[in-house]
Amino acid sequence: MCLPTEEIPKQQQQQQQKSKKFELKAWQEGGISSFDQTCYADYWDDETIVPSIPISSSGDTMDPFDFGHRMALGKCLIRNTAGSKSNCWGEKNYSEKHWYWAYLAQLDWQWRTGRLSYSGGSTIAPKTTTNLPTTIISTAAWYGNMNANFSVAAYMGAMKANLVPSIKLDTWRKNIEEDPGFQICVEVWYEFWIGPHAKYLTTMESSAAASQEEQDAETKETLEREALIEVYRALWEAHTDIIHAGVEHNRQEEALLPEPERKFAMGWCHMVELFAAMGYTLLSLEALMVNGAGYLPSQVLLDESVLEHLKKNKPDEYQQTMQVMDLYNATSLQLDSMCGFFRRLTRWEWERQQMPITLKILNKGAVVPKTKLLLRILTKIIIPHPTKSTLMERSLFAAAAAVATGALFMKQSAK
């Protein structure tokens, strides 16, 4: 799969000519055009790692604590929940517009960095002879158990909704289906699949079938955009419920994390609140290739020395790591202010769609473009559009904007 070259900056196009394989830096930054450059390319078509479903040779039993099997569940999920008529999630080959790709990117990041196999101590499981981590997921790993709620539970919820082939889960490592938190998450996913997701597919298929006489192009675009925003809103609500269930039922595993990693993990759990406030709808493979997967730390934060290493050698990862840890330290008022800031800004549809670029400029941009951007967004925060608001409301939003901006970018201003 390739993306239009005009969507990719010329400098990045030149870099791509040098390498058409996966490179972490390019995947983090974005601007790639080939599936071979994504994190999935190392194993996507390798059935020794990612088996096809159904698996006749093994009785359709999947190991929920194997990375490759979780990726296989995700691969099957994308192919079977993309709709049958409208191609609203893209072409059947990859369904590159499907939102679930970002969840698989998270699974890959946790696997590559050793987080799925980490269950305490001062060492990380060694890599295999292929220089890739073991595919075995520790049953005591916080990330391993939390991710099960977004991968295995998502599939089981879809299976309950009759959307995907039936499977059985292996219990020899751990009977995950007996876990109360996991059970809650299966139900959350089931309700999402049969409710908001089904409604979205129906809306898109009806829109695709409508003639020009029944629906003009502008009306069609508006309806489809509103339907997309609505299904993502429901997705973020489901995601939030799953985070809460997972955190509540994995306290013992959380306690095994080193303190820096624990703060990062808990801060990362708050990110869903910001994504929901932004009305963020850019989780697709297509969006990840253009905008990047982000600079999440490529090492487990075992101690302060790892943070120092990132600061010295991987400044982009260090910056994003510290921002996420700031979310852990943020008060409820600060989090509410940040959410109010983004919620107000993204009422402007253009700003909502520009959010990945906005965040990149705020994090990595030079002083002049960053200043211009801040002036633009703060102006739009105050202007009462697209809905009417009182002077009191505008004052409150302006105050929230100031608090949110300060909380998010204090460190950069200090520099």
SULZI-V850339 format. One line per field, one symbol per residue. phi: phi as a letter, one per 40 degrees, with the letter a starting at -180 (. if undefined). psi: psi as a letter, one per 40 degrees, with the letter a starting at -180 (. if undefined). burial: 1 if it has 16 or more other ideal C-beta (glycine too) atoms within 10 Angstrom, else 0. Layout:
# SULZI-V850339
phi: ???
psi: ???
burial: ???
This chain:
# SULZI-V850339
phi: .bbdcccbddccccccccabbcbddccccggcbbdcccccccadbcccbbccbcbccbgfbbccbbdccccccccccccbbcgbbcfcbhccdbfcccccdcccccdcdccccgccbcbhgbbbdcccccgbccccbccbcdcccccdcbbccccccccccgbbdcbbccbccacccccdcccccdcccdccccbdccccccccccccccccccacccccccccccccccccccccccdcccdcccccbbccccccccdcccccccccccddccccccgcbbbcddcccccgcgccccbcccacccccccccbbdccccccccccccccccdccccccccdcccccccdcccccddcdcccccbccccccccccccccccccccbcbcacccccccccccccccccccbdccccc
psi: hiihdeehidddddddddhfihhddddddafieideeideddedeheedgiihigddfffhihefhdddddddddddddefeiedefdeaiddefeehdeddddddddddddeeddehfiaeiihiiaeefiiiehhheehdddddddeecdddddddddefdiiiiihieddhgdeehddddddddddddddecdddddddddddddeiidddhiddddddddddddddddddddddddddddddddefddddeeiidddddddddddedddddddefhfgeiddddddeieifiheihgdaddddddddddgddddddddddddddeiiddddddddddddddedhdddddedddddddddeiiddddddddddddddddhgieiiiiddddddddddddddddddfddddd.
burial: 0010000100010011000001100111111111101111111100001110101000000111111111111111111111100101110001111111111111111111111111100000000000001111110111111111111111111111101100101100010100101111110111111101110110111010000000100000001100111011011101111110111011001101110111111111110111111111111111111111111111111100011001000100111111111110010001111111111111110011011101101110100001001100110110000000000000001001101110110000000
